[in-house]
Amino acid sequence: MLGLPGLLPQTTTGDKTGTLTITGSNGGTASVNVSGTATGPLTITPAPVNFGTVNVGSVATTMTITTAGSDAGQLIVNAQKVTVTNFGTTAQGPLSFAVTGANAAEFELVDDNCSGATLAAAGTGTCTLSYLMIPTTAGAKSATLTVTSGTLTSTVQFIGNAGTATTIAVTPLTNDFGQVAATAESAFLTVTVSAVGTAQTGTILYSIPTSTYSADFEEATGTDVGTCGASNGTIGTQSLGGSNPASCTIKVRFHPASMAGAETATLRITDATSGQLVSVALRAPRPARSPSLRRHRTSARWRPADELPVHVHRRRIPA
């Protein structure tokens, strides 16, 4: 048996191929193709990242909850989570990453714990990224996520398929309410539902399903209700297309009950006839703090800082 040396150290990941040529002392040669996959010290899982089949105008529907770091317990709505792990013998970082390829624009980053991170060695250092797939056209979708540390790179493929069974389109698919103080109410944000094609849709149904922070996001009621009408997810009032309006609106606001971290929930919109479901991401960063309170040393109650008494000291001015 002939022993062969191992592969040379790799500086990039992916499939590797080459040709091994052996030359004998009498001038004869023999060649064999060699191949392998270089994973590098940085490993990305899962591989590939499969977003499944998503109708045009909707988003991928996987939901995950982070379990480590400052975002522990935060719901990442409708996202695929990618984990980067350093299995090398030295720390790697600071990290950077990019998504490239023909369909790169149809994969949206919604949570980033890797930018600028340095990962400890021997499998103890990890970070996560979460992405949505929001297809704009039908057909197979693919892109490449590349994570870089210095001269080292690691890649993983994003794959998915966009279906065409679309009767409604919804915009926007992500809604950011900005900072809102605890117990305060944001302005209503408007989501527009439009009929696709000339056929009449069924009743437009919508609801915010129960999740970690769903109670802090409110559908409009009474005179504030949008033109899609009131809905509890099973009963609606408005259809689109045909002799009906071409579009209608749904209004949602953010009303945080307490000082929590960043909050997310989902608004689900359904065409009752076709069954098409569109999931809209609702997001709000950490709520702004209410006006600061300081305790006045001569008072037993707490007062807002701008209500503290002002002391005026008089001084005699010589004639």
Secondary structure, DSSP 4 states (H G I P E B T S, - for coil): ----PPPPPPSB-EEEEEEEEEE-TTS-EEEEEEEEEE--SEEEESSSEEEEEEETTS-----EE--SGGGTT-EETT-EEEEEEE-SSS-B-SEEEEEESTTGGGEEEEEES-TT--B-TTTTEEEEEEEEE--SSSEEEEEEEEEEETTEEEEEEEEEEEE---SEEEE-SEEE-----TT--PPPEEEEEEE-SSSPP--EEEE----TTGGGEEE--GGG--TT----SS------STTS-SEEEEEEEE--SS--SSEEEEEEEEETTT--EEEEEEEE-SPPPPSPEEE-TT-SSEEEGGGS-------PPP-
